[in-house]
Amino acid sequence: MSVLNAKLNFSFLCDYASVSREGKLSMNGIFENINVRQLPTPHPLMFIVANISGVNDKDKFTCELIQDDKGQKQIATISQEVKVDPRRNFGFIGQFVNVRYEAIGDYTIKFYIDNKEIGSHSYKIRQA
């Protein structure tokens, strides 16, 4: 398959995610916004879970956290080589530790296969 066929099927932000021995995905504490008391502040731990179809073994996968209000400022990135049976979807669980947030506003997680954006997930940092 070509990167043109790659499609983000779903993505979630959560407090914790794992896959069991049987291949079952578990997610705890799914959220859409992060409430903070003061800025700047680190967010101690969050997981991003994504399911992507139409990828090939050895494609390059990248996940970027972007601050939208600051001209698309990149604040964190995960990159890896895809390891997948071409008959199955690529399941990704990324862990972000102590991501530092400098401002209230809109943020986006962008997903790329071989440097082509295939989808995104938006969330907000809000003042508590």
Buried (B, 14 or more C-beta within 10 A) or exposed (E): EEBEEBBBEEBBBBEEBEEEEEEEEEBEEEEEEBEBEEEEBEBEEBBBBBBBBBBBEEBBBBBBBBBEBEEEEEBBBBEEEBEBEEEEBBBBBBEBEEBEBBBEEEBBBBBBBBEBEBBBBEBEBEEE
